[in-house]
């Protein structure tokens, strides 16, 4: 039986941005104009879900039976009950207000702890399109990604599945899954889901292939109100040029902590919105040739003001 689910949003959802500006948007992939799809594995059963947007919100369709209520709850949690960037407290600086206006229809997705960790490792230095292909194959092979199921997958088969993203990730994920299986599910899920600082500083970085940046990404995506910001050279560059921080040094631990503290001074929603700032770095605010004339943040950017670049028309 085909089941439909509607999720109301305050404004028309920007589903394209929702799926584009986060680590491959929890592996949803486009199947048609404005239609996205992924398979959720509940109790080992794969259930394919389609989502599209209309003026009133998001429309989901799927075929399920006894797990319908569980799947509904999972979808609502994934899309944060329809909360959009336009409703976030991005204030205190003109650039943050411009980010909120420009991406007002976007939804910052949430993910389960282990799936998010696997995606974050797979996405390290790899294009989103490749991750979107590998992740569903891996999840299907395991019948759903859990530490135990991934640890039970033979390492040669895991290496074959993740080869497009780098075979070294297979051994790291396999070792991580084995560690978490021995510790037990709740020993991982509770501190990650509970925004425990111990998880950020010790638990996650102790896992193979997980550095401080990947750990911060996992915490930011899993938690509703994260208390950290994933800092890389791209986010640091844009934050400095915009005037959100005065630290323009190298990507050191002290420098990262300083930038994170400066951003969090504007409120916890800035941490959740870090993908919006990073996208500016990839799109217009590149290291060597920033395209200020095309950037919608130029009017609120101190770098653009200093270079006296007049922005062109900005669509918000």
VENPE-V679829 format. One record per residue. N is the residue number from 1. RES is the residue in one letter. SS is DSSP state (h for helix, s for strand, l for the rest). NEAR is the number of other C-alpha atoms within 8 Angstrom. Layout:
# VENPE-V679829
n=N res=RES ss=SS near=NEAR
n=N res=RES ss=SS near=NEAR
This chain:
# VENPE-V679829
n=1 res=X ss=l near=5
n=2 res=X ss=s near=7
n=3 res=X ss=s near=8
n=4 res=X ss=s near=8
n=5 res=X ss=s near=8
n=6 res=X ss=s near=8
n=7 res=X ss=s near=10
n=8 res=X ss=s near=8
n=9 res=X ss=l near=12
n=10 res=X ss=l near=9
n=11 res=X ss=l near=9
n=12 res=X ss=l near=11
n=13 res=X ss=l near=14
n=14 res=X ss=l near=12
n=15 res=X ss=h near=12
n=16 res=X ss=h near=7
n=17 res=X ss=h near=9
n=18 res=X ss=h near=13
n=19 res=X ss=h near=10
n=20 res=X ss=h near=8
n=21 res=X ss=l near=11
n=22 res=X ss=l near=11
n=23 res=X ss=h near=9
n=24 res=X ss=h near=15
n=25 res=X ss=h near=11
n=26 res=X ss=h near=10
n=27 res=X ss=h near=11
n=28 res=X ss=l near=11
n=29 res=X ss=s near=8
n=30 res=X ss=s near=9
n=31 res=X ss=s near=7
n=32 res=X ss=s near=6
n=33 res=X ss=l near=5
n=34 res=X ss=l near=9
n=35 res=X ss=s near=11
n=36 res=X ss=s near=12
n=37 res=X ss=s near=12
n=38 res=X ss=s near=11
n=39 res=X ss=s near=9
n=40 res=X ss=s near=9
n=41 res=X ss=s near=12
n=42 res=X ss=s near=10
n=43 res=X ss=l near=5
n=44 res=X ss=l near=7
n=45 res=X ss=s near=7
n=46 res=X ss=s near=11
n=47 res=X ss=s near=11
n=48 res=X ss=s near=10
n=49 res=X ss=s near=12
n=50 res=X ss=s near=11
n=51 res=X ss=s near=11
n=52 res=X ss=s near=11
n=53 res=X ss=s near=14
n=54 res=X ss=s near=9
n=55 res=X ss=l near=7
n=56 res=X ss=l near=10
n=57 res=X ss=s near=15
n=58 res=X ss=s near=14
n=59 res=X ss=s near=12
n=60 res=X ss=s near=11
n=61 res=X ss=s near=11
n=62 res=X ss=s near=11
n=63 res=X ss=s near=10
n=64 res=X ss=l near=10
n=65 res=X ss=l near=6
n=66 res=X ss=l near=5
n=67 res=X ss=l near=8
n=68 res=X ss=h near=8
n=69 res=X ss=h near=7
n=70 res=X ss=h near=7
n=71 res=X ss=h near=9
n=72 res=X ss=h near=9
n=73 res=X ss=h near=8
n=74 res=X ss=h near=8
n=75 res=X ss=h near=8
n=76 res=X ss=h near=11
n=77 res=X ss=h near=9
n=78 res=X ss=h near=10
n=79 res=X ss=l near=12
n=80 res=X ss=h near=11
n=81 res=X ss=h near=8
n=82 res=X ss=h near=13
n=83 res=X ss=l near=11
n=84 res=X ss=l near=14
n=85 res=X ss=h near=13
n=86 res=X ss=h near=10
n=87 res=X ss=h near=7
n=88 res=X ss=l near=8
n=89 res=X ss=l near=6
n=90 res=X ss=l near=12
n=91 res=X ss=l near=8
n=92 res=X ss=l near=7
n=93 res=X ss=l near=7
n=94 res=X ss=h near=8
n=95 res=X ss=h near=10
n=96 res=X ss=h near=10
n=97 res=X ss=h near=11
n=98 res=X ss=h near=11
n=99 res=X ss=h near=12
n=100 res=X ss=h near=12
n=101 res=X ss=h near=9
n=102 res=X ss=h near=9
n=103 res=X ss=l near=12
n=104 res=X ss=l near=13
n=105 res=X ss=l near=12
n=106 res=X ss=l near=13
n=107 res=X ss=l near=14
n=108 res=X ss=l near=13
n=109 res=X ss=l near=12
n=110 res=X ss=l near=12
n=111 res=X ss=l near=10
n=112 res=X ss=l near=7
n=113 res=X ss=h near=12
n=114 res=X ss=h near=10
n=115 res=X ss=h near=10
n=116 res=X ss=h near=13
n=117 res=X ss=h near=9
n=118 res=X ss=h near=9
n=119 res=X ss=h near=14
n=120 res=X ss=h near=12
n=121 res=X ss=h near=12
n=122 res=X ss=h near=11
n=123 res=X ss=l near=13
n=124 res=X ss=l near=6
n=125 res=X ss=l near=4
n=126 res=X ss=l near=9
n=127 res=X ss=l near=7
n=128 res=X ss=h near=9
n=129 res=X ss=h near=7
n=130 res=X ss=h near=10
n=131 res=X ss=h near=15
n=132 res=X ss=h near=12
n=133 res=X ss=h near=8
n=134 res=X ss=h near=12
n=135 res=X ss=h near=10
n=136 res=X ss=h near=11
n=137 res=X ss=h near=9
n=138 res=X ss=h near=12
n=139 res=X ss=h near=11
n=140 res=X ss=h near=10
n=141 res=X ss=h near=7
n=142 res=X ss=h near=10
n=143 res=X ss=l near=11
n=144 res=X ss=l near=14
n=145 res=X ss=l near=11
n=146 res=X ss=l near=9
n=147 res=X ss=h near=13
n=148 res=X ss=h near=10
n=149 res=X ss=h near=11
n=150 res=X ss=h near=11
n=151 res=X ss=h near=12
n=152 res=X ss=h near=6
n=153 res=X ss=l near=9
n=154 res=X ss=l near=7
n=155 res=X ss=h near=9
n=156 res=X ss=h near=6
n=157 res=X ss=h near=8
n=158 res=X ss=h near=12
n=159 res=X ss=h near=13
n=160 res=X ss=h near=8
n=161 res=X ss=h near=10
n=162 res=X ss=h near=14
n=163 res=X ss=h near=8
n=164 res=X ss=h near=8
n=165 res=X ss=h near=12
n=166 res=X ss=l near=8
n=167 res=X ss=l near=11
n=168 res=X ss=h near=7
n=169 res=X ss=h near=13
n=170 res=X ss=h near=12
n=171 res=X ss=h near=10
n=172 res=X ss=h near=10
n=173 res=X ss=h near=12
n=174 res=X ss=h near=12
n=175 res=X ss=h near=10
n=176 res=X ss=h near=11
n=177 res=X ss=h near=13
n=178 res=X ss=h near=11
n=179 res=X ss=h near=8
n=180 res=X ss=h near=13
n=181 res=X ss=h near=11
n=182 res=X ss=h near=6
n=183 res=X ss=h near=8
n=184 res=X ss=l near=8
n=185 res=X ss=h near=9
n=186 res=X ss=h near=6
n=187 res=X ss=h near=9
n=188 res=X ss=h near=11
n=189 res=X ss=h near=10
n=190 res=X ss=h near=8
n=191 res=X ss=h near=11
n=192 res=X ss=h near=14
n=193 res=X ss=h near=11
n=194 res=X ss=l near=7
n=195 res=X ss=l near=12
n=196 res=X ss=l near=9
n=197 res=X ss=h near=6
n=198 res=X ss=h near=8
n=199 res=X ss=h near=11
n=200 res=X ss=h near=15
n=201 res=X ss=h near=9
n=202 res=X ss=h near=8
n=203 res=X ss=h near=9
n=204 res=X ss=h near=11
n=205 res=X ss=h near=12
n=206 res=X ss=h near=7
n=207 res=X ss=l near=8
n=208 res=X ss=l near=9
n=209 res=X ss=l near=8
n=210 res=X ss=l near=12
n=211 res=X ss=l near=8
n=212 res=X ss=h near=9
n=213 res=X ss=h near=10
n=214 res=X ss=h near=11
n=215 res=X ss=h near=13
n=216 res=X ss=h near=12
n=217 res=X ss=h near=11
n=218 res=X ss=h near=12
n=219 res=X ss=h near=14
n=220 res=X ss=h near=16
n=221 res=X ss=h near=12
n=222 res=X ss=h near=13
n=223 res=X ss=l near=12
n=224 res=X ss=l near=7
n=225 res=X ss=l near=8
n=226 res=X ss=l near=13
n=227 res=X ss=l near=9
n=228 res=X ss=l near=10
n=229 res=X ss=l near=14
n=230 res=X ss=l near=13
n=231 res=X ss=l near=11
n=232 res=X ss=l near=9
n=233 res=X ss=h near=8
n=234 res=X ss=h near=12
n=235 res=X ss=h near=12
n=236 res=X ss=h near=13
n=237 res=X ss=h near=11
n=238 res=X ss=h near=13
n=239 res=X ss=h near=12
n=240 res=X ss=h near=12
n=241 res=X ss=h near=10
n=242 res=X ss=h near=12
n=243 res=X ss=l near=9
n=244 res=X ss=l near=10
n=245 res=X ss=l near=11
n=246 res=X ss=l near=6
n=247 res=X ss=l near=8
n=248 res=X ss=l near=8
n=249 res=X ss=l near=6
n=250 res=X ss=l near=6
n=251 res=X ss=l near=9
n=252 res=X ss=l near=7
n=253 res=X ss=h near=6
n=254 res=X ss=h near=6
n=255 res=X ss=h near=11
n=256 res=X ss=h near=12
n=257 res=X ss=h near=8
n=258 res=X ss=h near=9
n=259 res=X ss=h near=13
n=260 res=X ss=h near=12
n=261 res=X ss=h near=8
n=262 res=X ss=h near=10
n=263 res=X ss=h near=13
n=264 res=X ss=h near=13
n=265 res=X ss=l near=7
n=266 res=X ss=l near=10
n=267 res=X ss=l near=10
n=268 res=X ss=l near=11
n=269 res=X ss=h near=11
n=270 res=X ss=h near=11
n=271 res=X ss=h near=15
n=272 res=X ss=h near=13
n=273 res=X ss=l near=10
n=274 res=X ss=h near=11
n=275 res=X ss=h near=9
n=276 res=X ss=h near=9
n=277 res=X ss=h near=11
n=278 res=X ss=h near=11
n=279 res=X ss=h near=9
n=280 res=X ss=h near=11
n=281 res=X ss=h near=14
n=282 res=X ss=h near=9
n=283 res=X ss=h near=7
n=284 res=X ss=l near=11
n=285 res=X ss=l near=13
n=286 res=X ss=l near=11
n=287 res=X ss=l near=8
n=288 res=X ss=l near=4
n=289 res=X ss=l near=6
n=290 res=X ss=l near=8
n=291 res=X ss=l near=9
n=292 res=X ss=h near=12
n=293 res=X ss=h near=9
n=294 res=X ss=h near=10
n=295 res=X ss=l near=12
n=296 res=X ss=l near=11
n=297 res=X ss=l near=9
n=298 res=X ss=h near=12
n=299 res=X ss=h near=8
n=300 res=X ss=h near=9
n=301 res=X ss=l near=12
n=302 res=X ss=h near=9
n=303 res=X ss=h near=8
n=304 res=X ss=h near=12
n=305 res=X ss=h near=10
n=306 res=X ss=h near=7
n=307 res=X ss=l near=6
n=308 res=X ss=l near=6
n=309 res=X ss=l near=9
n=310 res=X ss=l near=8
n=311 res=X ss=l near=12
n=312 res=X ss=l near=6
n=313 res=X ss=l near=5
n=314 res=X ss=l near=8
n=315 res=X ss=l near=5
n=316 res=X ss=l near=6
